[in-house]
Amino acid sequence: MNIHAYERLWVAGSMVLIVGFIATITYGAVGLGITMVDDGEEPLAPDEIDEDERFGEPRVEEVGDDEYEVYVVSATFFFQPDPIEIPAESEVTFYVTSRDVIHSFTVVGTNTNTMVIPGEVSAMTVEFDEPGEYGIVCNEYCGAGHHDMEGELIVLDPEEFEERQEENDDDVDAIEVFDHRTATAGNGELP
Amino acid sequence: MTELFAERYPEQARLVRAALLTSFVALGVGALFGLLQALHRTDVLRIVESPTYYTVLTGHGVFLVVTFTIYFLVGLYQWAVTDSLDRGPVNPRITWVWYGLMTVGTVLTAITILAGFLDDPPEVLGSELSADVLFTFYAPLQGNPLFYVGLAVFVVGTWIAGADWFRTWWAWKGDNPGERIPLPTFMVLTTMIMWYLSSIGVAVAILAFLLPWSLGIVDSVNPSLTRTLFWYFGHAFVYFWLLPAYMLWYIVLPKLSGGRLFSDPLARVVFILFVVLSTPTGIHHQYLDPGIAEGFKFIVMTNTMFLLLPSLLTAFTVVASMEHGARQRGGEGTFGWLRTLPWRDPAFTGMALAGLVFAFGGFTGIVNAGMNINYLVHNSVWIPGHIHTQVGTAVALTFMAGGYWLVPQLTGNRLVGRQAALFQVVLWFVGIVFMTNSMYRAGLDGVPRRSAEPQYAFDYDISLGSMAELDAQLALGGVLLFISTILFLGIMALTWRNDGTEPVVDGRIPPALSGPEDAPRVIDDLRVWTALAVVLIVLAYTLPLVAVASRGGLFGPDITPLPVAVDYWLPVLADLVGASIG
């Protein structure tokens, strides 16, 4: 095949560029350890959410030294729990599932971002270095109220977080809010 | 051969005109919807209620990336096959059959989408007549069954169109044994092989799962499975929009520049690469999906990066062809030749600007393709920024520019308003720069796509400029693009009615500098490339599909449909508001 010399040079350059891009991404995966949301979690049918030990009561749970797990349920058009309070400088794993349609769980301005598919559980381990407040949005169209679906992530100073935890242990109201919302969603309005 | 296409093939010209007319009507409606969205999102002007925004969004997507693009494709390809093989189809009636099927499908789907504007849509086939499900129609969002029926009929129409072009080529081959496939026909046939291989995915999703489910024949579906089947098709689909634009860049742009195509063999290689690599990359739209192993995501990431190659090759060949043309016209110097290009020709300038935007947008695509970088931009408004530079400009602006060149040959009429046409393509370029500049930057700061009201309780942390400035650019860009579309449609309508004039275009395509004789014959053996594509698809998709189907079950873990209708949701919304206040 007759290929012009400049064209050969261009093809060679292009291949170098492509291999370079692949190397960059591979470095992100292997070197920096940015893992992808994957098939590591067992499937969970939406009608089993209420009986599930993790998602039956959406919450933040301390599972070890500076290690937390957050069980999030998304449904049209809200997230539970809301707001989510976590400490800075800790390893936090979000587990997210959906009660109905496909949503996303997206912490705005960060790369904490996953699709949420009914029947599946998304898991992401992240660490926030600094205290701060973030919006959480659903960025997958999920119905007429899609734009109303938002939540709040509050990253607290570790010490302040401890104090809040102790307060919350005595505070039953917080749990009642969740129950109320679950009841609303389950009252036959949602199929 | 100075005779016009319309005079040589009156029957074919009639069909191409019909296809382009349908395409342009869809463009007009889609552009109007786009304007509504740009103004609504930015809260400049909200004409519809926010829940109805999603009806507008569904229409914008379907009418532009399905109707506008594919009708232009079938029109252009009908022209290309007829012109390059110098013969009509074996049976012209079949040609009208596929055009008819595509149109029936379009009308059915359009009715279900537009019914979303009614306050009280009627019941049809057991469910409300509406389909606010966007063009991706992810289950468990559910549209009226007619929405899926329309899409299926439309796709079957395109399949018959492809078969019709293959049949024409086989007949030609019988009359011209041993000859190389003319380049335009080669492009048509390879595009259609890609389309057959990929559209199987969406056909299975619709016929095996979504349609029976919307009719109530099966109770539930596996949302991961139908989504994976959609994206099996979905990425090749974007090349289905792009390849007709590539055809214009390879066949028409060099000629408009005053020269001819640099390399015919490389053009063939590019199209073959698209056949081989377009489909086994679809999972890159699902990088952030649970239930799909990281290894599969890594494989499609590498495949996707290699898809850069055909586009980089195209950049070389197209620019080299333009330079050759410019030097034929007396251009000199390293960059001085750029000045001698025919910048006053709207067809040339439109395609050249489209190519420029495509080069930029291509690099944003690499960001999307980088699976771990994708976390940052996934479903942010960065993504529609990418879409609007690619299909919304590289493709749409090339089609419009191509229209300025093609429509006079199809109607036998002179193009009306050459100056206005030049203004139109430049206006599009300016509009898209404003709009996508806003989208890309806002997306990097986390502003989501698809939201009717992306003004939330929190404030965005805008790294450069302000949200008000980004909104202003988005709205301004949307307005300029809409004006540009109206101008284009006006020029087309006047040209269509400009009877009794003589067009000034010359439809002759000069042969390439390096012709097909420089390419080995195996390049033209379509069976080899089809087989290779099938092998890659089987390798890339067998395991993920089996895994997704076995995790959730073929018909899913009892997931109930959610018909998306405004009325239906109002009580839920009211309750939610009540709950949050109480």
Contacts between the chains, C-beta under 8 A, distances in Angstrom:
chain1	res1	chain2	res2	distance
A	1	B	265	5.7
A	1	B	518	6.4
A	1	B	519	5.8
A	1	B	520	5.7
A	2	B	265	7.1
A	2	B	514	5.9
A	2	B	518	3.9
A	3	B	263	7.5
A	3	B	265	7.6
A	3	B	266	7.2
A	4	B	262	7.6
A	4	B	263	6.9
A	4	B	514	7.3
A	6	B	316	7.8
A	6	B	320	7.6
A	7	B	263	6.8
A	7	B	266	6.7
A	7	B	316	6.2
A	7	B	317	7.8
A	7	B	320	7.8
A	10	B	312	7.2
A	10	B	313	7.6
A	10	B	316	4.7
A	11	B	309	7.8
A	11	B	313	6.9
A	14	B	308	7.0
A	14	B	309	5.7
A	14	B	312	4.2
A	14	B	313	7.2
A	15	B	309	7.3
A	17	B	308	7.3
A	17	B	312	7.5
A	18	B	305	5.0
A	18	B	306	6.0
A	18	B	308	5.4
A	18	B	309	6.4
A	21	B	305	5.1
A	21	B	308	7.6
A	21	B	366	6.0
A	21	B	369	7.8
A	21	B	370	7.0
A	22	B	301	7.3
A	22	B	302	5.5
A	22	B	305	5.1
A	24	B	370	7.0
A	25	B	301	6.0
A	25	B	305	7.9
A	25	B	370	4.7
A	25	B	371	6.1
A	25	B	372	6.2
A	25	B	373	7.3
A	28	B	370	7.4
A	28	B	372	4.1
A	28	B	373	7.0
A	29	B	294	7.9
A	29	B	298	7.1
A	29	B	371	7.5
A	29	B	372	5.9
A	32	B	372	7.7
A	34	B	372	4.0
A	34	B	375	7.5
A	35	B	294	6.5
A	36	B	287	6.4
A	36	B	288	7.8
A	36	B	294	4.4
A	36	B	297	5.2
A	36	B	371	6.0
A	36	B	372	7.1
A	37	B	287	7.9
A	37	B	288	5.4
A	37	B	289	6.9
A	37	B	290	5.4
A	38	B	290	7.3
A	38	B	292	6.7
A	38	B	293	5.4
A	38	B	294	4.5
A	38	B	297	7.6
A	39	B	290	7.2
A	39	B	291	5.2
A	39	B	292	6.1
A	39	B	293	4.8
A	39	B	547	6.7
A	39	B	551	7.1
A	41	B	290	6.5
A	43	B	291	7.0
A	43	B	551	4.9
A	43	B	552	5.8
A	43	B	557	6.8
A	45	B	557	3.4
A	45	B	558	6.2
A	45	B	559	7.7
A	46	B	557	7.2
A	46	B	558	7.9
A	46	B	559	6.3
A	47	B	557	7.8
A	47	B	558	6.1
A	76	B	562	7.5
A	76	B	569	7.7
A	76	B	572	7.0
A	77	B	573	7.6
A	77	B	576	6.8
A	78	B	576	6.8
A	100	B	140	6.7
A	100	B	560	7.8
A	100	B	562	6.0
A	101	B	138	7.6
A	101	B	140	5.1
A	101	B	141	5.6
A	101	B	223	7.8
A	101	B	562	5.4
A	102	B	138	5.1
A	102	B	140	7.6
A	102	B	141	7.7
A	102	B	223	6.0
A	102	B	227	7.3
A	104	B	288	7.6
A	104	B	378	7.9
A	104	B	379	5.9
A	106	B	378	8.0
A	106	B	379	7.1
A	106	B	446	7.4
A	106	B	448	6.8
A	108	B	446	3.9
A	108	B	447	7.9
A	108	B	448	7.7
A	108	B	456	7.9
A	108	B	458	6.8
A	108	B	460	6.8
A	109	B	445	6.2
A	109	B	446	4.2
A	109	B	460	7.0
A	109	B	461	5.1
A	110	B	446	7.5
A	111	B	375	3.8
A	111	B	376	4.7
A	112	B	375	7.7
A	113	B	288	6.2
A	113	B	375	5.0
A	113	B	376	7.4
A	113	B	378	5.5
A	113	B	379	7.7
A	114	B	288	5.1
A	114	B	290	7.0
A	115	B	286	7.5
A	115	B	288	4.8
A	115	B	289	4.9
A	115	B	290	6.9
A	115	B	378	7.9
A	116	B	290	7.7
A	117	B	223	5.6
A	117	B	224	5.5
A	117	B	227	7.3
A	117	B	289	6.4
A	117	B	290	6.0
A	117	B	291	6.7
A	118	B	140	6.5
A	118	B	223	5.7
A	118	B	559	5.4
A	119	B	222	6.8
A	119	B	223	6.4
A	119	B	224	6.5
A	119	B	291	7.9
A	119	B	551	7.7
A	119	B	552	4.7
A	119	B	556	6.3
A	119	B	557	4.9
A	119	B	559	6.4
A	120	B	224	6.2
A	120	B	289	7.8
A	120	B	290	4.1
A	120	B	291	4.4
A	120	B	551	7.4
A	120	B	552	7.3
A	121	B	290	6.1
A	122	B	288	7.8
A	122	B	290	4.0
A	123	B	290	7.5
A	133	B	458	7.0
A	134	B	458	7.0
A	135	B	456	5.3
A	135	B	457	6.9
A	135	B	458	3.3
A	137	B	448	5.2
A	137	B	451	7.4
A	137	B	456	6.4
A	138	B	448	7.9
A	139	B	378	7.7
A	139	B	379	3.9
A	139	B	380	6.8
A	139	B	448	3.7
A	139	B	449	6.4
A	139	B	450	6.8
A	139	B	451	7.4
A	140	B	138	7.6
A	140	B	379	6.1
A	140	B	450	7.3
A	141	B	54	6.4
A	141	B	57	7.5
A	141	B	134	5.5
A	141	B	141	7.7
A	141	B	450	4.6
A	142	B	141	7.5
A	143	B	54	7.9
A	143	B	141	7.0
A	143	B	562	6.6
A	143	B	564	5.2
A	143	B	569	6.1
A	144	B	50	7.9
A	144	B	51	3.5
A	144	B	54	6.6
A	144	B	132	7.3
A	144	B	564	6.5
A	144	B	565	7.7
A	144	B	566	5.3
A	144	B	569	4.3
A	144	B	573	7.5
A	145	B	51	7.1
A	145	B	569	6.0
A	145	B	572	7.5
A	145	B	573	5.2
A	145	B	576	7.5
A	146	B	54	7.0
A	146	B	450	7.0
A	146	B	451	6.5
A	146	B	452	7.2
A	147	B	50	6.1
A	147	B	53	7.9
A	147	B	451	4.6
A	147	B	452	4.6
A	147	B	453	4.2
A	147	B	454	7.1
A	148	B	573	7.3
A	148	B	576	7.6
A	150	B	456	4.9
A	150	B	457	6.3
A	150	B	458	7.7
A	152	B	457	7.3
A	152	B	458	7.0
A	180	B	579	5.9
A	180	B	582	7.8
A	181	B	576	8.0
A	181	B	579	5.6
A	184	B	575	4.9
A	184	B	576	6.7
A	184	B	578	7.9
A	184	B	579	4.9
A	185	B	572	8.0
A	187	B	575	7.5
A	189	B	571	5.8
A	189	B	572	4.6
A	189	B	575	6.2
A	190	B	572	6.8
A	191	B	560	4.5
A	191	B	561	7.3
A	191	B	562	6.8
